[in-house]
Amino acid sequence: MAAEEGKVDPMKQFMLEPLFGSEGWELAGFNIAFTNSALWMAVTVVLLWAFVAGGMKRELVPGRWQMAVESFTGFIDDMLEANVGKAGRKYVPYIFSLFMFILFANLLGLLPIGVFGVHPFTFTSHFTVTGVLAILSFSIVLIVGFWKHGLHFFSLFVPHGTPLWLIWLIPVIELISFLVRPFSLALRLFVAMMAGHVLLKVLSSFVIDSVNAGPIFGGFIGIPSFVLMIAISALEILVAGIQAYVFALLTSLYINDAENLH
């Protein structure tokens, strides 16, 4: 019976669950029930707002909180200046918000608060969420590109120095590559966060089942699995930051294409 109770479903952590039921939440044929994903998005927004608001005191001698906010802002500003140039400064609020939102979401999903009965939900492990973020960034690229360059924006698909005999092929390849960008941007974040959480759940099932199986299995399988869980959890913290950075970096590179038509 103990072994039966110790079974862990690695995919259950990604299930959307209406917090107040799903009846009566229909709008235009769609169910808009408030789910655990929406809850953790709201928590992320509130914590991010509190973090930024607490660091905007503008004291002459900044405290640690203010220095943390200014450091993140300066980091994003430097990244945009390096990839877009001086024109990239106007995108600092968006890229900063994007980076911090993804970072907070990834880190909140790793909080070990399940022991208190509260199960964090990593909504960046859902392709619909990362897809919306990618489409938002891609839309900004299209709007900026056509607003600033008009139809000349299509020259982005004909790289400088393209041979005349390849002028029929290269634009098609460049266009396909351009259209794949939002998909790859969303997929990268979604896969990275989902894979890490699945692996942690699988290892946790090893620990539970081996302990239920007796001290021998617990010593030879449970303890190494638990140690590996700790190591992977530390790695996941690093991945959470890297994925937020990669998403923001690629977005800034795509904006650079729209601004400068490189």
N, C-alpha and C positions, 0 to 999 in steps of 0.2 A: 504494500500500500504506500509506503514511504517513497519507494522508487517511482511509483505512478504519479505521486504528487510532485515529485521533483522534476518532471518533464518541463522543458522550456521551449516555447514556440518562438524561434528567432524573428518571425515576421509579424508577430502580434503587436510589437512595439510601434509598428507603422500604421496601425489601423486607425481610421478616423472614427471618432465616437461622439455623437451629439450629447452635449452636457445637459440639455434641458428637454431631451426628447426630439423626435423628428416630425411629430404631428403639428400641423398648423403653421409650419414654416415655409410653405410653398409660395413662390413669387414668380409669376410668368412661366409656370411650368417647371421651375427649378426649386429644389429644396435648399434653403439658405440657413439651415439650423446652425447654431453656434457650437462649434466642435472643439475638441482638445487642441487641434492645430491653431484655430483662431484664438483660443485662450493664450497659447504660448507666443503667438505673434503679438498680442496685446501686451503681454508681460515684457517681451523684448523691447517694444516701442517705449513703454513706460520707463524701464530701466535705462534705456539709451537716452531718453529725454532727461532723466534725473542726472545721469552721468555728465551730459553736456552742460546742463543748467548749473550743476555744482561747480563746474570748472570755468564759468564765465564771470567770476567775481572781479577780474581785471585788477588784482592787487599789485602794488608796486613790487613787492617781494612775493612772488607766487608760491603758493603751497604745493604740496604733492599732487593734489587733485587737479588744480589748475595747470600744473606742469604736464600732467598726463594728457589732458585734453589738448593743450597746445602742442604737445609732442606728436599726437596723432594727426592733428590738423597740419602741422608742418611737414609731416611725413607724406601726407596726401598731396600737399602743395608742391613739394619737391618732385614727387613722382609725375605729376601732371606737367610741371615745367620741363622735366627731362624728356617726356614723351610727346608733348603737344607744343611746348613753347610758352611764350608769354600769354597766348590766347587761352591756354589751359586753365588759367586762374579762375575764370568765371564758372568752371565746372567743379571747383573744389567742394561747394556744398553738396552737390549730388553724389560725387564719388566718395566723399567722406561719409555721407549717410548710408550709401550702399555698402561700403566696406565695414562700417561699424555695425550695421544691422545684421549682416551675414556673420560677422565675428561673434556678436552677442548671441545670436541664434545657435551657432555651432557650440559655443561654450556652455550655454544653458542646458543644451541637450546632454551634456556630459556630467552634469551635477549628480553626485551620488546621494540623492535625497529619496531614493526608493525605499530606504530603510525606515523612513518616516511615513511611508504610505503615499507619498507624492511622486508620481512618475513623470519625469520631464519628457516632453515631446519635441523631437528634432524635426521641425517642419521643413528644413532645408534638405531632408532626405526624401522629399516628395518632388517629383519632376514637375508637377503643376506649379509649385511655388517657385522653384528655380527657373522654370520656363517663363513665368510672368516677369521675373526680374530681368531675364535675358531679353525678352521682347521689349521691355521698357528701355533698356540701354540701346537696343538696336533701333528703336523708334527715334530716340534722340539723335543717333547717327544719321538716320535718313532725313530727319527734319533739318538738322544743321547743314548736311550736305547739299540738299536742294535749296534751302533758304540762302545759303552763302554763294553757291556756284551755279544754281539753276540746272539746266540740262547739261552743262559742262561737267556735272558730277559723274556722268556716265564715262568720262575719260578715265575714271579710276579703274575701269575694267580693261583698259588698253595701256599696259605698262610702257613707260618710255623706253624706246629702243626696240620695240617689238618688230621683227622682220615682216615685210609686206606679205610674204607668202604664208605667214601664220596669223594674219589679221582676222581670219575667219574662225580660228580655233581658240586662240588665247582669250578673247573676251568671253567666250562661253565657259571656259574653265574658271576664269576669274569671277564670273557671275555666280556660278555654282558654289565656288569657295566662299563668296560673300554671303550667299543665302544660307549656307550651312553654319555660319558663325553663331547665331543665337542658339541653335540646337546644340552645338558642341559646348558652348558656354554654359548652358543649363545642365547638360549631361555630365560634365566634368564634376561640378559641385555635388549634384545628386548622387552620382556613383560613389564618390569618395566618402560622403557622409553615411550613406546606406551600408556600404561594405564594412566600414569600421564597426558600426553598431551591430551588424549581424554577427561579425566575428566575436565580439564581446559576449553576445548572448549565447553563442555556441560554446564558448569556453566556460561560461557560467553553468551551462547544463552539464558539462564534464565535471565540474567541481561538485555540483549537487548530487549527481548520479553516483559519482565515485565515493562520496561520503556516505550516501545511503547504502552502498554496496558493502561497506565494512572498512576497517582501519587499513587493511593492506592496499586496497584500491585507492583509498583516500590518501595514503602516503605516496604511492607511486604515480597516481594520475591527478588526484585533486590538488595536491600542493604545487606541483609544477604548473598546472593549469591556472591556479590562482596567481602565482608569480608572473606568469605570462600575461594574465589579465591586467595586472598592475603596469607592466611594461607597455602593453598596447594602449592602455588608458593614457599614459604619459605621451605616447606617440600620437594619439588622437587629439590631444591638446595642441600639439604642434601642427597637425594636419588642419585643425580648425582655423588656425591663424593663416596658414599657407593658402588654403582654399579661398579665404576672404581676400587675401592679397592678390591671388591670381585672377579672381573675378574682377577686382577693381583695376588691376594692371591691364588686362585684356580690353576692358571697357575703355580705358584711356587710350590704348593703341588704336581702337576702332574709331574713337572720336578724332584722333590725330588724322586718320584717313579722310574724315569728313571735313576737317578744318584745312588741311594742307594738301589733300589729294596726292599723297605719296604712293 
